[in-house]
């Protein structure tokens, strides 16, 4: 039972940032869409909703960054990454004369 609970928590740790990234992407898309859709309406002057766009950008970057970082460190632990991304081993100290 404990293994099932720990795997469920691990899935939630990936699903929540994924949903955050999706919601942020939708906020950015909506702000751009509403800005360009207002050009056809002569009754209003189009203005860009910067707050909604920046909030969506932050949410998208946080969610995608968390998932990307989690994947990178998991692959590094399992030795799936390129040699330049592997952890550096400390050099032994030089003997002193």
N, CA, C and O atoms as CSV, one atom per row, in Angstrom:
chain,resi,resn,atom,element,x,y,z
A,1,UNK,N,N,0.821,-1.197,0.000
A,1,UNK,CA,C,0.000,0.000,0.000
A,1,UNK,C,C,0.861,1.256,0.000
A,1,UNK,O,O,0.508,2.262,-0.616
A,2,UNK,N,N,1.998,1.190,0.698
A,2,UNK,CA,C,2.857,2.365,0.773
A,2,UNK,C,C,3.471,2.691,-0.587
A,2,UNK,O,O,3.654,3.862,-0.919
A,3,UNK,N,N,3.794,1.650,-1.385
A,3,UNK,CA,C,4.352,1.858,-2.711
A,3,UNK,C,C,3.341,2.553,-3.626
A,3,UNK,O,O,3.711,3.418,-4.420
A,4,UNK,N,N,2.085,2.178,-3.513
A,4,UNK,CA,C,1.046,2.801,-4.336
A,4,UNK,C,C,0.891,4.274,-3.971
A,4,UNK,O,O,0.749,5.122,-4.852
A,5,UNK,N,N,0.919,4.580,-2.688
A,5,UNK,CA,C,0.778,5.973,-2.257
A,5,UNK,C,C,1.966,6.811,-2.710
A,5,UNK,O,O,1.786,7.952,-3.135
A,6,UNK,N,N,3.171,6.267,-2.626
A,6,UNK,CA,C,4.349,7.037,-3.044
A,6,UNK,C,C,4.355,7.251,-4.558
A,6,UNK,O,O,4.775,8.309,-5.027
A,7,UNK,N,N,3.904,6.280,-5.314
A,7,UNK,CA,C,3.825,6.469,-6.770
A,7,UNK,C,C,2.734,7.475,-7.140
A,7,UNK,O,O,2.895,8.242,-8.090
A,8,UNK,N,N,1.643,7.478,-6.407
A,8,UNK,CA,C,0.578,8.456,-6.651
A,8,UNK,C,C,1.067,9.867,-6.370
A,8,UNK,O,O,0.757,10.794,-7.119
A,9,UNK,N,N,1.821,10.035,-5.306
A,9,UNK,CA,C,2.383,11.350,-4.982
A,9,UNK,C,C,3.381,11.772,-6.053
A,9,UNK,O,O,3.431,12.945,-6.425
A,10,UNK,N,N,4.177,10.827,-6.554
A,10,UNK,CA,C,5.136,11.145,-7.617
A,10,UNK,C,C,4.416,11.563,-8.896
A,10,UNK,O,O,4.869,12.473,-9.590
A,11,UNK,N,N,3.310,10.915,-9.211
A,11,UNK,CA,C,2.532,11.305,-10.394
A,11,UNK,C,C,1.960,12.706,-10.214
A,11,UNK,O,O,1.965,13.507,-11.149
A,12,UNK,N,N,1.467,13.003,-9.015
A,12,UNK,CA,C,0.930,14.343,-8.762
A,12,UNK,C,C,2.011,15.407,-8.871
A,12,UNK,O,O,1.740,16.525,-9.310
A,13,UNK,N,N,3.234,15.069,-8.476
A,13,UNK,CA,C,4.332,16.032,-8.581
A,13,UNK,C,C,4.652,16.378,-10.031
A,13,UNK,O,O,5.235,17.430,-10.296
A,14,UNK,N,N,4.288,15.527,-10.958
A,14,UNK,CA,C,4.490,15.839,-12.371
A,14,UNK,C,C,3.239,16.398,-13.032
A,14,UNK,O,O,3.338,17.206,-13.956
A,15,UNK,N,N,2.068,15.982,-12.573
A,15,UNK,CA,C,0.824,16.434,-13.199
A,15,UNK,C,C,0.536,17.895,-12.862
A,15,UNK,O,O,0.112,18.659,-13.730
A,16,UNK,N,N,0.758,18.283,-11.627
A,16,UNK,CA,C,0.443,19.660,-11.217
A,16,UNK,C,C,1.283,20.687,-11.986
A,16,UNK,O,O,0.710,21.653,-12.489
A,17,UNK,N,N,2.616,20.534,-12.108
A,17,UNK,CA,C,3.354,21.494,-12.941
A,17,UNK,C,C,2.979,21.408,-14.422
A,17,UNK,O,O,3.033,22.411,-15.133
A,18,UNK,N,N,2.601,20.220,-14.885
A,18,UNK,CA,C,2.149,20.093,-16.272
A,18,UNK,C,C,0.870,20.876,-16.518
A,18,UNK,O,O,0.736,21.555,-17.535
A,19,UNK,N,N,-0.061,20.779,-15.590
A,19,UNK,CA,C,-1.298,21.561,-15.710
A,19,UNK,C,C,-1.023,23.061,-15.597
A,19,UNK,O,O,-1.658,23.868,-16.275
A,20,UNK,N,N,-0.077,23.423,-14.741
A,20,UNK,CA,C,0.308,24.825,-14.604
A,20,UNK,C,C,0.885,25.359,-15.915
A,20,UNK,O,O,0.569,26.473,-16.333
A,21,UNK,N,N,1.731,24.557,-16.559
A,21,UNK,CA,C,2.316,24.975,-17.839
A,21,UNK,C,C,1.243,25.080,-18.918
A,21,UNK,O,O,1.265,26.014,-19.719
A,22,UNK,N,N,0.312,24.141,-18.950
A,22,UNK,CA,C,-0.776,24.201,-19.941
A,22,UNK,C,C,-1.653,25.427,-19.722
A,22,UNK,O,O,-2.018,26.114,-20.677
A,23,UNK,N,N,-1.990,25.699,-18.464
A,23,UNK,CA,C,-2.830,26.853,-18.166
A,23,UNK,C,C,-2.107,28.159,-18.512
A,23,UNK,O,O,-2.728,29.100,-19.008
A,24,UNK,N,N,-0.801,28.218,-18.252
A,24,UNK,CA,C,-0.031,29.403,-18.615
A,24,UNK,C,C,0.018,29.605,-20.118
A,24,UNK,O,O,-0.090,30.733,-20.599
A,25,UNK,N,N,0.181,28.508,-20.871
A,25,UNK,CA,C,0.184,28.608,-22.327
A,25,UNK,C,C,-1.157,29.118,-22.836
A,25,UNK,O,O,-1.205,29.941,-23.750
A,26,UNK,N,N,-2.241,28.634,-22.250
A,26,UNK,CA,C,-3.568,29.097,-22.667
A,26,UNK,C,C,-3.772,30.576,-22.352
A,26,UNK,O,O,-4.394,31.287,-23.141
A,27,UNK,N,N,-3.265,31.051,-21.222
A,27,UNK,CA,C,-3.370,32.482,-20.891
A,27,UNK,C,C,-2.610,33.339,-21.908
A,27,UNK,O,O,-3.107,34.378,-22.342
A,28,UNK,N,N,-1.406,32.899,-22.286
A,28,UNK,CA,C,-0.642,33.657,-23.288
A,28,UNK,C,C,-1.363,33.652,-24.633
A,28,UNK,O,O,-1.452,34.683,-25.300
A,29,UNK,N,N,-1.875,32.496,-25.026
A,29,UNK,CA,C,-2.590,32.364,-26.301
A,29,UNK,C,C,-3.840,33.240,-26.316
A,29,UNK,O,O,-4.126,33.902,-27.314
A,30,UNK,N,N,-4.576,33.246,-25.223
A,30,UNK,CA,C,-5.799,34.056,-25.160
A,30,UNK,C,C,-5.502,35.544,-25.233
A,30,UNK,O,O,-6.218,36.285,-25.906
A,31,UNK,N,N,-4.457,35.989,-24.550
A,31,UNK,CA,C,-4.154,37.421,-24.588
A,31,UNK,C,C,-3.735,37.854,-25.992
A,31,UNK,O,O,-4.093,38.949,-26.425
A,32,UNK,N,N,-2.991,37.025,-26.702
A,32,UNK,CA,C,-2.606,37.361,-28.082
A,32,UNK,C,C,-3.821,37.305,-29.002
A,32,UNK,O,O,-3.995,38.175,-29.855
A,33,UNK,N,N,-4.661,36.288,-28.833
A,33,UNK,CA,C,-5.848,36.159,-29.677
A,33,UNK,C,C,-6.795,37.341,-29.500
A,33,UNK,O,O,-7.271,37.905,-30.485
A,34,UNK,N,N,-7.074,37.723,-28.252
A,34,UNK,CA,C,-7.998,38.840,-28.011
A,34,UNK,C,C,-7.433,40.154,-28.535
A,34,UNK,O,O,-8.186,41.023,-28.973
A,35,UNK,N,N,-6.112,40.303,-28.493
A,35,UNK,CA,C,-5.511,41.523,-29.029
A,35,UNK,C,C,-5.734,41.606,-30.538
A,35,UNK,O,O,-6.133,42.654,-31.047
A,36,UNK,N,N,-5.481,40.518,-31.253
A,36,UNK,CA,C,-5.651,40.554,-32.706
A,36,UNK,C,C,-7.109,40.510,-33.124
A,36,UNK,O,O,-7.448,41.016,-34.193
A,37,UNK,N,N,-7.975,39.929,-32.326
A,37,UNK,CA,C,-9.390,39.891,-32.694
A,37,UNK,C,C,-10.050,41.259,-32.526
A,37,UNK,O,O,-11.066,41.524,-33.168
A,38,UNK,N,N,-9.505,42.124,-31.689
A,38,UNK,CA,C,-10.064,43.465,-31.520
A,38,UNK,C,C,-9.792,44.375,-32.710
A,38,UNK,O,O,-10.406,45.438,-32.810
A,39,UNK,N,N,-8.898,43.998,-33.611
A,39,UNK,CA,C,-8.638,44.833,-34.779
A,39,UNK,C,C,-9.833,44.883,-35.724
A,39,UNK,O,O,-9.983,45.857,-36.463
A,40,UNK,N,N,-10.689,43.861,-35.721
A,40,UNK,CA,C,-11.863,43.867,-36.592
A,40,UNK,C,C,-13.021,44.661,-36.039
A,40,UNK,O,O,-13.965,44.954,-36.773
A,41,UNK,N,N,-12.982,45.020,-34.770
A,41,UNK,CA,C,-14.074,45.750,-34.134
A,41,UNK,C,C,-13.718,47.240,-34.100
A,41,UNK,O,O,-12.743,47.640,-33.464
A,42,UNK,N,N,-14.519,48.049,-34.791
A,42,UNK,CA,C,-14.241,49.485,-34.851
A,42,UNK,C,C,-14.679,50.222,-33.591
A,42,UNK,O,O,-14.298,51.376,-33.398
A,43,UNK,N,N,-15.466,49.586,-32.734
A,43,UNK,CA,C,-15.986,50.250,-31.546
A,43,UNK,C,C,-14.938,50.340,-30.430
A,43,UNK,O,O,-15.055,51.186,-29.543
A,44,UNK,N,N,-13.936,49.492,-30.466
A,44,UNK,CA,C,-12.921,49.497,-29.405
A,44,UNK,C,C,-11.542,49.689,-30.008
A,44,UNK,O,O,-11.300,49.368,-31.172
A,45,UNK,N,N,-10.651,50.216,-29.196
A,45,UNK,CA,C,-9.255,50.297,-29.617
A,45,UNK,C,C,-8.520,49.096,-29.022
A,45,UNK,O,O,-8.632,48.838,-27.823
A,46,UNK,N,N,-7.782,48.373,-29.832
A,46,UNK,CA,C,-7.113,47.178,-29.317
A,46,UNK,C,C,-5.986,47.536,-28.352
A,46,UNK,O,O,-5.136,48.375,-28.650
A,47,UNK,N,N,-5.995,46.897,-27.214
A,47,UNK,CA,C,-4.891,47.060,-26.278
A,47,UNK,C,C,-4.482,45.668,-25.795
A,47,UNK,O,O,-5.319,44.781,-25.626
A,48,UNK,N,N,-3.214,45.502,-25.583
A,48,UNK,CA,C,-2.664,44.198,-25.224
A,48,UNK,C,C,-2.705,44.034,-23.712
A,48,UNK,O,O,-2.311,44.943,-22.981
A,49,UNK,N,N,-3.171,42.900,-23.240
A,49,UNK,CA,C,-3.275,42.616,-21.810
A,49,UNK,C,C,-1.941,42.036,-21.331
A,49,UNK,O,O,-1.745,40.821,-21.313
A,50,UNK,N,N,-1.039,42.926,-20.947
A,50,UNK,CA,C,0.315,42.509,-20.562
A,50,UNK,C,C,0.334,41.691,-19.281
A,50,UNK,O,O,1.119,40.751,-19.161
A,51,UNK,N,N,-0.514,42.032,-18.329
A,51,UNK,CA,C,-0.514,41.308,-17.064
A,51,UNK,C,C,-0.892,39.839,-17.260
A,51,UNK,O,O,-0.257,38.947,-16.698
A,52,UNK,N,N,-1.913,39.602,-18.048
A,52,UNK,CA,C,-2.341,38.235,-18.331
A,52,UNK,C,C,-1.264,37.466,-19.093
A,52,UNK,O,O,-1.036,36.286,-18.828
A,53,UNK,N,N,-0.600,38.136,-20.042
A,53,UNK,CA,C,0.444,37.485,-20.827
A,53,UNK,C,C,1.660,37.153,-19.967
A,53,UNK,O,O,2.191,36.046,-20.057
A,54,UNK,N,N,2.105,38.082,-19.142
A,54,UNK,CA,C,3.285,37.847,-18.305
A,54,UNK,C,C,2.992,36.786,-17.246
A,54,UNK,O,O,3.849,35.955,-16.943
A,55,UNK,N,N,1.783,36.815,-16.684
A,55,UNK,CA,C,1.403,35.778,-15.724
A,55,UNK,C,C,1.400,34.400,-16.391
A,55,UNK,O,O,1.869,33.426,-15.801
A,56,UNK,N,N,0.884,34.318,-17.596
A,56,UNK,CA,C,0.910,33.061,-18.342
A,56,UNK,C,C,2.316,32.630,-18.670
A,56,UNK,O,O,2.621,31.438,-18.619
A,57,UNK,N,N,3.191,33.573,-19.010
A,57,UNK,CA,C,4.580,33.243,-19.318
A,57,UNK,C,C,5.302,32.701,-18.089
A,57,UNK,O,O,6.069,31.743,-18.188
A,58,UNK,N,N,5.059,33.311,-16.935
A,58,UNK,CA,C,5.677,32.836,-15.689
A,58,UNK,C,C,5.170,31.440,-15.344
A,58,UNK,O,O,5.950,30.571,-14.955
A,59,UNK,N,N,3.867,31.229,-15.486
A,59,UNK,CA,C,3.310,29.920,-15.178
A,59,UNK,C,C,3.839,28.855,-16.129
A,59,UNK,O,O,4.155,27.743,-15.706
A,60,UNK,N,N,3.937,29.192,-17.411
A,60,UNK,CA,C,4.453,28.236,-18.387
A,60,UNK,C,C,5.921,27.924,-18.122
A,60,UNK,O,O,6.327,26.763,-18.166
A,61,UNK,N,N,6.712,28.948,-17.848
A,61,UNK,CA,C,8.142,28.732,-17.594
A,61,UNK,C,C,8.364,27.924,-16.318
A,61,UNK,O,O,9.250,27.071,-16.273
A,62,UNK,N,N,7.571,28.183,-15.288
A,62,UNK,CA,C,7.723,27.438,-14.031
A,62,UNK,C,C,7.353,25.970,-14.221
A,62,UNK,O,O,8.075,25.085,-13.762
A,63,UNK,N,N,6.250,25.708,-14.883
A,63,UNK,CA,C,5.824,24.326,-15.093
A,63,UNK,C,C,6.755,23.560,-16.001
A,63,UNK,O,O,7.147,22.437,-15.686
A,64,UNK,N,N,7.115,24.154,-17.126
A,64,UNK,CA,C,8.016,23.480,-18.062
A,64,UNK,C,C,9.412,23.333,-17.471
A,64,UNK,O,O,10.075,22.320,-17.693
A,65,UNK,N,N,9.864,24.332,-16.720
A,65,UNK,CA,C,11.179,24.244,-16.087
A,65,UNK,C,C,11.246,23.164,-15.033
A,65,UNK,O,O,12.254,22.469,-14.913
A,66,UNK,N,N,10.173,23.017,-14.262
A,66,UNK,CA,C,10.141,21.960,-13.244
A,66,UNK,C,C,10.184,20.583,-13.885
A,66,UNK,O,O,10.949,19.720,-13.453
A,67,UNK,N,N,9.370,20.370,-14.912
A,67,UNK,CA,C,9.340,19.063,-15.570
A,67,UNK,C,C,10.664,18.794,-16.283
A,67,UNK,O,O,11.175,17.675,-16.237
A,68,UNK,N,N,11.222,19.810,-16.939
A,68,UNK,CA,C,12.512,19.631,-17.604
A,68,UNK,C,C,13.634,19.354,-16.624
A,68,UNK,O,O,14.486,18.505,-16.883
A,69,UNK,N,N,13.647,20.055,-15.509
A,69,UNK,CA,C,14.674,19.820,-14.495
A,69,UNK,C,C,14.532,18.460,-13.852
A,69,UNK,O,O,15.530,17.789,-13.590
A,70,UNK,N,N,13.313,18.047,-13.594
A,70,UNK,CA,C,13.090,16.730,-13.005
A,70,UNK,C,C,13.573,15.634,-13.944
A,70,UNK,O,O,14.213,14.676,-13.510
A,71,UNK,N,N,13.264,15.777,-15.240
A,71,UNK,CA,C,13.703,14.792,-16.230
A,71,UNK,C,C,15.219,14.782,-16.358
A,71,UNK,O,O,15.825,13.714,-16.451
A,72,UNK,N,N,15.834,15.953,-16.363
A,72,UNK,CA,C,17.286,16.041,-16.497
A,72,UNK,C,C,18.003,15.375,-15.322
A,72,UNK,O,O,18.932,14.593,-15.525
A,73,UNK,N,N,17.580,15.679,-14.104
A,73,UNK,CA,C,18.261,15.102,-12.951
A,73,UNK,C,C,17.989,13.607,-12.814
A,73,UNK,O,O,18.843,12.870,-12.321
A,74,UNK,N,N,16.820,13.149,-13.239
A,74,UNK,CA,C,16.544,11.711,-13.242
A,74,UNK,C,C,17.434,11.008,-14.258
A,74,UNK,O,O,17.987,9.946,-13.971
A,75,UNK,N,N,17.575,11.598,-15.449
A,75,UNK,CA,C,18.439,10.997,-16.465
A,75,UNK,C,C,19.903,11.056,-16.052
A,75,UNK,O,O,20.668,10.142,-16.363
A,76,UNK,N,N,20.303,12.115,-15.359
A,76,UNK,CA,C,21.679,12.210,-14.883
A,76,UNK,C,C,21.972,11.126,-13.855
A,76,UNK,O,O,23.059,10.549,-13.844
A,77,UNK,N,N,21.003,10.854,-12.996
A,77,UNK,CA,C,21.163,9.821,-11.978
A,77,UNK,C,C,21.281,8.437,-12.619
A,77,UNK,O,O,22.024,7.588,-12.127
A,78,UNK,N,N,20.555,8.210,-13.708
A,78,UNK,CA,C,20.590,6.914,-14.384
A,78,UNK,C,C,21.649,6.849,-15.479
A,78,UNK,O,O,21.737,5.849,-16.192
A,79,UNK,N,N,22.442,7.885,-15.619
A,79,UNK,CA,C,23.561,7.942,-16.560
A,79,UNK,C,C,23.097,7.884,-18.022
A,79,UNK,O,O,23.702,7.198,-18.845
A,80,UNK,N,N,22.007,8.619,-18.336
A,80,UNK,CA,C,21.483,8.680,-19.693
A,80,UNK,C,C,21.899,9.945,-20.438
A,80,UNK,O,O,21.524,10.113,-21.599
A,81,UNK,N,N,22.647,10.823,-19.822
A,81,UNK,CA,C,22.945,12.121,-20.425
A,81,UNK,C,C,24.291,12.083,-21.146
A,81,UNK,O,O,25.084,11.158,-20.971
A,82,UNK,N,N,24.524,13.098,-21.949
A,82,UNK,CA,C,25.789,13.219,-22.674
A,82,UNK,C,C,26.928,13.468,-21.688
A,82,UNK,O,O,26.687,13.922,-20.569
A,83,UNK,N,N,28.159,13.179,-22.089
A,83,UNK,CA,C,29.288,13.342,-21.161
A,83,UNK,C,C,29.447,14.754,-20.620
A,83,UNK,O,O,29.919,14.924,-19.496
A,84,UNK,N,N,29.071,15.763,-21.380
A,84,UNK,CA,C,29.255,17.131,-20.879
A,84,UNK,C,C,28.287,17.474,-19.755
A,84,UNK,O,O,28.525,18.436,-19.025
A,85,UNK,N,N,27.201,16.718,-19.592
A,85,UNK,CA,C,26.237,16.973,-18.526
A,85,UNK,C,C,26.440,16.088,-17.303
A,85,UNK,O,O,25.733,16.238,-16.306
A,86,UNK,N,N,27.393,15.173,-17.369
A,86,UNK,CA,C,27.620,14.293,-16.229
A,86,UNK,C,C,28.266,15.070,-15.097
A,86,UNK,O,O,28.949,16.070,-15.320
A,87,UNK,N,N,28.040,14.598,-13.880
A,87,UNK,CA,C,28.601,15.285,-12.725
A,87,UNK,C,C,30.114,15.129,-12.718
A,87,UNK,O,O,30.646,14.057,-13.007
A,88,UNK,N,N,30.790,16.207,-12.386
A,88,UNK,CA,C,32.251,16.206,-12.337
A,88,UNK,C,C,32.709,15.554,-11.038
A,88,UNK,O,O,32.197,15.846,-9.958
A,89,UNK,N,N,33.683,14.668,-11.175
A,89,UNK,CA,C,34.263,14.058,-9.984
A,89,UNK,C,C,35.410,14.936,-9.505
A,89,UNK,O,O,36.183,15.440,-10.320
A,90,UNK,N,N,35.530,15.122,-8.219
A,90,UNK,CA,C,36.632,15.960,-7.727
A,90,UNK,C,C,37.972,15.270,-7.963
A,90,UNK,O,O,38.091,14.053,-7.817
A,91,UNK,N,N,38.971,16.056,-8.327
A,91,UNK,CA,C,40.313,15.519,-8.554
A,91,UNK,C,C,40.991,15.256,-7.219
A,91,UNK,O,O,40.805,16.004,-6.260
A,92,UNK,N,N,41.768,14.201,-7.165
A,92,UNK,CA,C,42.521,13.984,-5.917
A,92,UNK,C,C,43.572,15.074,-5.738
A,92,UNK,O,O,44.108,15.583,-6.722
A,93,UNK,N,N,43.866,15.432,-4.510
A,93,UNK,CA,C,44.855,16.498,-4.307
A,93,UNK,C,C,46.246,16.024,-4.719
A,93,UNK,O,O,46.595,14.849,-4.605
A,94,UNK,N,N,47.028,17.003,-5.206
A,94,UNK,CA,C,48.397,16.698,-5.634
A,94,UNK,C,C,49.278,16.461,-4.401
A,94,UNK,O,O,49.141,17.150,-3.390
A,95,UNK,N,N,50.166,15.497,-4.495
A,95,UNK,CA,C,51.070,15.298,-3.334
A,95,UNK,C,C,52.068,16.439,-3.215
A,95,UNK,O,O,52.596,16.933,-4.211
A,96,UNK,N,N,52.311,16.840,-1.999
A,96,UNK,CA,C,53.245,17.941,-1.775
A,96,UNK,C,C,54.605,17.371,-1.420
A,96,UNK,O,O,54.701,16.365,-0.716
A,97,UNK,N,N,55.656,18.015,-1.908
A,97,UNK,CA,C,57.029,17.548,-1.650
A,97,UNK,C,C,57.566,18.108,-0.384
A,97,UNK,O,O,58.705,17.820,-0.015
